[in-house]
Amino acid sequence: MRRHGASGLTAVLMAPAEDCFAVSTPHQREGHYSLYLSLFGRTIQAGETARARARLVIVEPASDTVTRILCM
């Protein structure tokens, strides 16, 4: 989850644990709001088909209660 403090605009990015092995965000007070999902957890060979699921929800403004519900 990433939230812009002044506007309250919140992005919730999620994926099932079996599809996503890591979530990366900026370190402490870095000024950007990036958020990355590391999908698959293995090397995909040329010609191989792979599938992963992810969901992005944008909420404006979002309270802590709303974001907890979305992240469950």
Biopython code that builds the backbone (N, CA, C, O; Angstrom):
import numpy as np
from Bio.PDB.StructureBuilder import StructureBuilder

atoms = [
    (1, "MET", "N", (0.847, -1.163, 0.000)),
    (1, "MET", "CA", (0.000, 0.000, 0.000)),
    (1, "MET", "C", (0.898, 1.234, 0.000)),
    (1, "MET", "O", (1.897, 1.282, 0.717)),
    (2, "ARG", "N", (0.539, 2.218, -0.799)),
    (2, "ARG", "CA", (1.240, 3.508, -0.810)),
    (2, "ARG", "C", (0.195, 4.596, -0.689)),
    (2, "ARG", "O", (-0.807, 4.579, -1.403)),
    (3, "ARG", "N", (0.418, 5.546, 0.211)),
    (3, "ARG", "CA", (-0.539, 6.632, 0.428)),
    (3, "ARG", "C", (0.180, 7.970, 0.356)),
    (3, "ARG", "O", (1.229, 8.159, 0.972)),
    (4, "HIS", "N", (-0.398, 8.901, -0.407)),
    (4, "HIS", "CA", (0.107, 10.266, -0.465)),
    (4, "HIS", "C", (-0.465, 11.004, 0.730)),
    (4, "HIS", "O", (-1.682, 11.126, 0.868)),
    (5, "GLY", "N", (0.413, 11.496, 1.594)),
    (5, "GLY", "CA", (-0.026, 12.083, 2.857)),
    (5, "GLY", "C", (-0.965, 13.266, 2.718)),
    (5, "GLY", "O", (-1.972, 13.333, 3.422)),
    (6, "ALA", "N", (-0.660, 14.202, 1.825)),
    (6, "ALA", "CA", (-1.457, 15.431, 1.716)),
    (6, "ALA", "C", (-2.842, 15.181, 1.118)),
    (6, "ALA", "O", (-3.829, 15.743, 1.594)),
    (7, "SER", "N", (-2.926, 14.357, 0.096)),
    (7, "SER", "CA", (-4.203, 14.148, -0.596)),
    (7, "SER", "C", (-4.993, 12.955, -0.071)),
    (7, "SER", "O", (-6.211, 12.894, -0.240)),
    (8, "GLY", "N", (-4.309, 12.011, 0.563)),
    (8, "GLY", "CA", (-4.967, 10.791, 1.020)),
    (8, "GLY", "C", (-5.155, 9.761, -0.078)),
    (8, "GLY", "O", (-5.650, 8.664, 0.183)),
    (9, "LEU", "N", (-4.763, 10.099, -1.314)),
    (9, "LEU", "CA", (-4.867, 9.155, -2.431)),
    (9, "LEU", "C", (-4.033, 7.918, -2.104)),
    (9, "LEU", "O", (-2.851, 8.025, -1.778)),
    (10, "THR", "N", (-4.657, 6.744, -2.193)),
    (10, "THR", "CA", (-4.014, 5.508, -1.777)),
    (10, "THR", "C", (-4.078, 4.472, -2.887)),
    (10, "THR", "O", (-5.121, 4.271, -3.508)),
    (11, "ALA", "N", (-2.946, 3.815, -3.127)),
    (11, "ALA", "CA", (-2.875, 2.699, -4.070)),
    (11, "ALA", "C", (-2.597, 1.431, -3.271)),
    (11, "ALA", "O", (-1.642, 1.365, -2.497)),
    (12, "VAL", "N", (-3.437, 0.435, -3.469)),
    (12, "VAL", "CA", (-3.239, -0.867, -2.829)),
    (12, "VAL", "C", (-2.940, -1.850, -3.946)),
    (12, "VAL", "O", (-3.784, -2.089, -4.810)),
    (13, "LEU", "N", (-1.749, -2.419, -3.932)),
    (13, "LEU", "CA", (-1.316, -3.390, -4.940)),
    (13, "LEU", "C", (-1.160, -4.721, -4.242)),
    (13, "LEU", "O", (-0.442, -4.819, -3.247)),
    (14, "MET", "N", (-1.830, -5.760, -4.752)),
    (14, "MET", "CA", (-1.810, -7.050, -4.069)),
    (14, "MET", "C", (-1.775, -8.202, -5.063)),
    (14, "MET", "O", (-2.168, -8.060, -6.221)),
    (15, "ALA", "N", (-1.296, -9.343, -4.586)),
    (15, "ALA", "CA", (-1.254, -10.566, -5.384)),
    (15, "ALA", "C", (-1.300, -11.750, -4.422)),
    (15, "ALA", "O", (-0.862, -11.632, -3.277)),
    (16, "PRO", "N", (-1.826, -12.892, -4.875)),
    (16, "PRO", "CA", (-1.823, -14.089, -4.026)),
    (16, "PRO", "C", (-0.383, -14.511, -3.714)),
    (16, "PRO", "O", (0.513, -14.347, -4.541)),
    (17, "ALA", "N", (-0.179, -15.047, -2.529)),
    (17, "ALA", "CA", (1.165, -15.456, -2.107)),
    (17, "ALA", "C", (1.798, -16.462, -3.070)),
    (17, "ALA", "O", (3.015, -16.461, -3.253)),
    (18, "GLU", "N", (0.985, -17.315, -3.683)),
    (18, "GLU", "CA", (1.548, -18.312, -4.599)),
    (18, "GLU", "C", (2.027, -17.692, -5.918)),
    (18, "GLU", "O", (2.759, -18.333, -6.673)),
    (19, "ASP", "N", (1.619, -16.458, -6.194)),
    (19, "ASP", "CA", (2.034, -15.761, -7.417)),
    (19, "ASP", "C", (3.124, -14.727, -7.178)),
    (19, "ASP", "O", (3.828, -14.354, -8.116)),
    (20, "CYS", "N", (3.278, -14.260, -5.959)),
    (20, "CYS", "CA", (4.176, -13.140, -5.649)),
    (20, "CYS", "C", (5.052, -13.503, -4.457)),
    (20, "CYS", "O", (4.542, -13.808, -3.379)),
    (21, "PHE", "N", (6.373, -13.470, -4.649)),
    (21, "PHE", "CA", (7.260, -13.866, -3.563)),
    (21, "PHE", "C", (7.881, -12.683, -2.824)),
    (21, "PHE", "O", (8.525, -12.881, -1.794)),
    (22, "ALA", "N", (7.703, -11.442, -3.330)),
    (22, "ALA", "CA", (8.265, -10.279, -2.643)),
    (22, "ALA", "C", (7.544, -9.014, -3.086)),
    (22, "ALA", "O", (7.028, -8.926, -4.200)),
    (23, "VAL", "N", (7.523, -8.036, -2.183)),
    (23, "VAL", "CA", (7.010, -6.703, -2.477)),
    (23, "VAL", "C", (8.129, -5.727, -2.134)),
    (23, "VAL", "O", (8.704, -5.796, -1.048)),
    (24, "SER", "N", (8.440, -4.818, -3.057)),
    (24, "SER", "CA", (9.515, -3.857, -2.844)),
    (24, "SER", "C", (8.950, -2.442, -2.829)),
    (24, "SER", "O", (8.113, -2.081, -3.657)),
    (25, "THR", "N", (9.423, -1.649, -1.873)),
    (25, "THR", "CA", (9.010, -0.250, -1.750)),
    (25, "THR", "C", (10.255, 0.596, -1.499)),
    (25, "THR", "O", (11.316, 0.047, -1.201)),
    (26, "PRO", "N", (10.146, 1.929, -1.616)),
    (26, "PRO", "CA", (11.293, 2.791, -1.326)),
    (26, "PRO", "C", (11.742, 2.655, 0.128)),
    (26, "PRO", "O", (10.956, 2.289, 1.003)),
    (27, "HIS", "N", (12.991, 2.948, 0.366)),
    (27, "HIS", "CA", (13.572, 2.881, 1.701)),
    (27, "HIS", "C", (13.269, 4.161, 2.466)),
    (27, "HIS", "O", (13.606, 5.254, 2.012)),
    (28, "GLN", "N", (12.650, 4.030, 3.598)),
    (28, "GLN", "CA", (12.332, 5.113, 4.539)),
    (28, "GLN", "C", (11.750, 6.336, 3.855)),
    (28, "GLN", "O", (10.614, 6.270, 3.384)),
    (29, "ARG", "N", (12.463, 7.442, 3.776)),
    (29, "ARG", "CA", (11.886, 8.709, 3.319)),
    (29, "ARG", "C", (12.254, 9.069, 1.877)),
    (29, "ARG", "O", (12.276, 10.250, 1.530)),
    (30, "GLU", "N", (12.539, 8.086, 1.042)),
    (30, "GLU", "CA", (12.781, 8.384, -0.364)),
    (30, "GLU", "C", (11.533, 9.051, -0.943)),
    (30, "GLU", "O", (10.415, 8.698, -0.568)),
    (31, "GLY", "N", (11.714, 10.011, -1.853)),
    (31, "GLY", "CA", (10.635, 10.864, -2.291)),
    (31, "GLY", "C", (9.696, 10.307, -3.340)),
    (31, "GLY", "O", (8.804, 11.032, -3.781)),
    (32, "HIS", "N", (9.841, 9.075, -3.761)),
    (32, "HIS", "CA", (8.942, 8.532, -4.779)),
    (32, "HIS", "C", (8.013, 7.491, -4.151)),
    (32, "HIS", "O", (8.261, 6.998, -3.051)),
    (33, "TYR", "N", (6.962, 7.176, -4.860)),
    (33, "TYR", "CA", (5.930, 6.287, -4.322)),
    (33, "TYR", "C", (5.877, 4.954, -5.051)),
    (33, "TYR", "O", (4.801, 4.373, -5.192)),
    (34, "SER", "N", (7.004, 4.468, -5.511)),
    (34, "SER", "CA", (7.011, 3.225, -6.278)),
    (34, "SER", "C", (6.658, 2.027, -5.390)),
    (34, "SER", "O", (6.833, 2.054, -4.172)),
    (35, "LEU", "N", (6.161, 0.989, -6.041)),
    (35, "LEU", "CA", (5.811, -0.259, -5.370)),
    (35, "LEU", "C", (5.903, -1.357, -6.420)),
    (35, "LEU", "O", (5.275, -1.262, -7.474)),
    (36, "TYR", "N", (6.680, -2.395, -6.141)),
    (36, "TYR", "CA", (6.922, -3.442, -7.128)),
    (36, "TYR", "C", (6.543, -4.808, -6.564)),
    (36, "TYR", "O", (6.840, -5.114, -5.409)),
    (37, "LEU", "N", (5.889, -5.625, -7.381)),
    (37, "LEU", "CA", (5.628, -7.016, -7.030)),
    (37, "LEU", "C", (6.624, -7.884, -7.777)),
    (37, "LEU", "O", (6.806, -7.732, -8.985)),
    (38, "SER", "N", (7.263, -8.788, -7.065)),
    (38, "SER", "CA", (8.162, -9.761, -7.700)),
    (38, "SER", "C", (7.350, -11.030, -7.937)),
    (38, "SER", "O", (7.001, -11.746, -6.999)),
    (39, "LEU", "N", (7.059, -11.290, -9.197)),
    (39, "LEU", "CA", (6.157, -12.385, -9.545)),
    (39, "LEU", "C", (6.912, -13.628, -9.989)),
    (39, "LEU", "O", (8.072, -13.540, -10.393)),
    (40, "PHE", "N", (6.280, -14.756, -9.918)),
    (40, "PHE", "CA", (6.711, -16.080, -10.377)),
    (40, "PHE", "C", (7.700, -16.740, -9.435)),
    (40, "PHE", "O", (7.447, -17.867, -9.009)),
    (41, "GLY", "N", (8.808, -16.108, -9.085)),
    (41, "GLY", "CA", (9.782, -16.718, -8.185)),
    (41, "GLY", "C", (10.646, -17.771, -8.839)),
    (41, "GLY", "O", (11.259, -18.592, -8.156)),
    (42, "ARG", "N", (10.698, -17.752, -10.148)),
    (42, "ARG", "CA", (11.534, -18.717, -10.866)),
    (42, "ARG", "C", (11.881, -18.151, -12.241)),
    (42, "ARG", "O", (11.284, -17.169, -12.683)),
    (43, "THR", "N", (12.823, -18.759, -12.898)),
    (43, "THR", "CA", (13.198, -18.358, -14.244)),
    (43, "THR", "C", (12.177, -18.898, -15.237)),
    (43, "THR", "O", (11.856, -20.086, -15.222)),
    (44, "ILE", "N", (11.677, -18.035, -16.087)),
    (44, "ILE", "CA", (10.730, -18.436, -17.129)),
    (44, "ILE", "C", (11.541, -18.707, -18.392)),
    (44, "ILE", "O", (12.233, -17.819, -18.890)),
    (45, "GLN", "N", (11.459, -19.899, -18.897)),
    (45, "GLN", "CA", (12.222, -20.294, -20.085)),
    (45, "GLN", "C", (11.581, -19.734, -21.349)),
    (45, "GLN", "O", (10.375, -19.489, -21.383)),
    (46, "ALA", "N", (12.394, -19.530, -22.394)),
    (46, "ALA", "CA", (11.896, -19.052, -23.688)),
    (46, "ALA", "C", (10.801, -19.995, -24.182)),
    (46, "ALA", "O", (10.978, -21.213, -24.184)),
    (47, "GLY", "N", (9.685, -19.435, -24.594)),
    (47, "GLY", "CA", (8.573, -20.219, -25.102)),
    (47, "GLY", "C", (7.635, -20.759, -24.036)),
    (47, "GLY", "O", (6.550, -21.244, -24.358)),
    (48, "GLU", "N", (8.028, -20.684, -22.787)),
    (48, "GLU", "CA", (7.202, -21.187, -21.692)),
    (48, "GLU", "C", (6.097, -20.176, -21.366)),
    (48, "GLU", "O", (6.321, -18.967, -21.430)),
    (49, "THR", "N", (4.942, -20.659, -21.027)),
    (49, "THR", "CA", (3.835, -19.807, -20.607)),
    (49, "THR", "C", (3.784, -19.788, -19.085)),
    (49, "THR", "O", (3.902, -20.830, -18.441)),
    (50, "ALA", "N", (3.607, -18.600, -18.515)),
    (50, "ALA", "CA", (3.481, -18.459, -17.068)),
    (50, "ALA", "C", (2.365, -17.458, -16.794)),
    (50, "ALA", "O", (2.113, -16.560, -17.597)),
    (51, "ARG", "N", (1.710, -17.619, -15.671)),
    (51, "ARG", "CA", (0.600, -16.738, -15.330)),
    (51, "ARG", "C", (0.720, -16.337, -13.857)),
    (51, "ARG", "O", (1.031, -17.162, -12.998)),
    (52, "ALA", "N", (0.469, -15.063, -13.587)),
    (52, "ALA", "CA", (0.418, -14.550, -12.220)),
    (52, "ALA", "C", (-0.738, -13.561, -12.148)),
    (52, "ALA", "O", (-1.093, -12.932, -13.145)),
    (53, "ARG", "N", (-1.311, -13.432, -10.978)),
    (53, "ARG", "CA", (-2.429, -12.510, -10.790)),
    (53, "ARG", "C", (-1.998, -11.375, -9.868)),
    (53, "ARG", "O", (-1.237, -11.580, -8.922)),
    (54, "ALA", "N", (-2.497, -10.177, -10.158)),
    (54, "ALA", "CA", (-2.262, -9.007, -9.312)),
    (54, "ALA", "C", (-3.493, -8.113, -9.390)),
    (54, "ALA", "O", (-4.241, -8.148, -10.368)),
    (55, "ARG", "N", (-3.689, -7.321, -8.357)),
    (55, "ARG", "CA", (-4.831, -6.403, -8.320)),
    (55, "ARG", "C", (-4.334, -5.051, -7.831)),
    (55, "ARG", "O", (-3.552, -4.964, -6.885)),
    (56, "LEU", "N", (-4.804, -3.992, -8.498)),
    (56, "LEU", "CA", (-4.509, -2.622, -8.099)),
    (56, "LEU", "C", (-5.828, -1.927, -7.792)),
    (56, "LEU", "O", (-6.737, -1.903, -8.622)),
    (57, "VAL", "N", (-5.926, -1.359, -6.586)),
    (57, "VAL", "CA", (-7.111, -0.612, -6.185)),
    (57, "VAL", "C", (-6.650, 0.795, -5.817)),
    (57, "VAL", "O", (-5.722, 0.963, -5.025)),
    (58, "ILE", "N", (-7.300, 1.807, -6.395)),
    (58, "ILE", "CA", (-7.021, 3.209, -6.073)),
    (58, "ILE", "C", (-8.211, 3.753, -5.291)),
    (58, "ILE", "O", (-9.356, 3.640, -5.729)),
    (59, "VAL", "N", (-7.932, 4.344, -4.132)),
    (59, "VAL", "CA", (-8.982, 4.869, -3.272)),
    (59, "VAL", "C", (-8.636, 6.318, -2.918)),
    (59, "VAL", "O", (-7.490, 6.631, -2.593)),
    (60, "GLU", "N", (-9.647, 7.202, -2.987)),
    (60, "GLU", "CA", (-9.406, 8.599, -2.653)),
    (60, "GLU", "C", (-10.564, 9.138, -1.844)),
    (60, "GLU", "O", (-11.699, 9.028, -2.307)),
    (61, "PRO", "N", (-10.365, 9.708, -0.680)),
    (61, "PRO", "CA", (-9.252, 9.396, 0.205)),
    (61, "PRO", "C", (-9.518, 8.068, 0.901)),
    (61, "PRO", "O", (-10.650, 7.585, 0.899)),
    (62, "ALA", "N", (-8.516, 7.489, 1.481)),
    (62, "ALA", "CA", (-8.674, 6.185, 2.144)),
    (62, "ALA", "C", (-8.310, 6.306, 3.612)),
    (62, "ALA", "O", (-7.255, 6.838, 3.957)),
    (63, "SER", "N", (-9.171, 5.820, 4.459)),
    (63, "SER", "CA", (-8.872, 5.772, 5.888)),
    (63, "SER", "C", (-8.089, 4.497, 6.173)),
    (63, "SER", "O", (-8.026, 3.605, 5.328)),
    (64, "ASP", "N", (-7.500, 4.408, 7.344)),
    (64, "ASP", "CA", (-6.792, 3.184, 7.736)),
    (64, "ASP", "C", (-7.734, 1.987, 7.739)),
    (64, "ASP", "O", (-7.325, 0.882, 7.382)),
    (65, "THR", "N", (-8.996, 2.191, 8.137)),
    (65, "THR", "CA", (-9.972, 1.105, 8.162)),
    (65, "THR", "C", (-10.212, 0.568, 6.753)),
    (65, "THR", "O", (-10.218, -0.647, 6.555)),
    (66, "VAL", "N", (-10.408, 1.448, 5.774)),
    (66, "VAL", "CA", (-10.649, 1.026, 4.394)),
    (66, "VAL", "C", (-9.455, 0.251, 3.861)),
    (66, "VAL", "O", (-9.641, -0.800, 3.247)),
    (67, "THR", "N", (-8.243, 0.730, 4.074)),
    (67, "THR", "CA", (-7.072, 0.044, 3.527)),
    (67, "THR", "C", (-6.858, -1.302, 4.214)),
    (67, "THR", "O", (-6.393, -2.241, 3.569)),
    (68, "ARG", "N", (-7.182, -1.425, 5.505)),
    (68, "ARG", "CA", (-7.077, -2.738, 6.159)),
    (68, "ARG", "C", (-8.034, -3.735, 5.528)),
    (68, "ARG", "O", (-7.666, -4.889, 5.309)),
    (69, "ILE", "N", (-9.248, -3.311, 5.236)),
    (69, "ILE", "CA", (-10.234, -4.197, 4.611)),
    (69, "ILE", "C", (-9.750, -4.623, 3.241)),
    (69, "ILE", "O", (-9.850, -5.801, 2.898)),
    (70, "LEU", "N", (-9.225, -3.697, 2.444)),
    (70, "LEU", "CA", (-8.741, -4.035, 1.099)),
    (70, "LEU", "C", (-7.569, -5.014, 1.140)),
    (70, "LEU", "O", (-7.426, -5.847, 0.245)),
    (71, "CYS", "N", (-6.739, -4.920, 2.162)),
    (71, "CYS", "CA", (-5.537, -5.757, 2.234)),
    (71, "CYS", "C", (-5.805, -7.136, 2.824)),
    (71, "CYS", "O", (-4.905, -7.976, 2.823)),
    (72, "MET", "N", (-6.995, -7.397, 3.320)),
    (72, "MET", "CA", (-7.293, -8.715, 3.919)),
    (72, "MET", "C", (-7.435, -9.770, 2.862)),
    (72, "MET", "O", (-7.685, -10.933, 3.180)),
]
sb = StructureBuilder()
sb.init_structure("model")
sb.init_model(0)
sb.init_chain("A")
sb.init_seg("    ")
for serial, (resi, resn, name, xyz) in enumerate(atoms, 1):
    if name == "N":
        sb.init_residue(resn, " ", resi, " ")
    sb.init_atom(name, np.array(xyz, "f"), 0.0, 1.0, " ", f" {name:<3s}", serial, name[0])
structure = sb.get_structure()
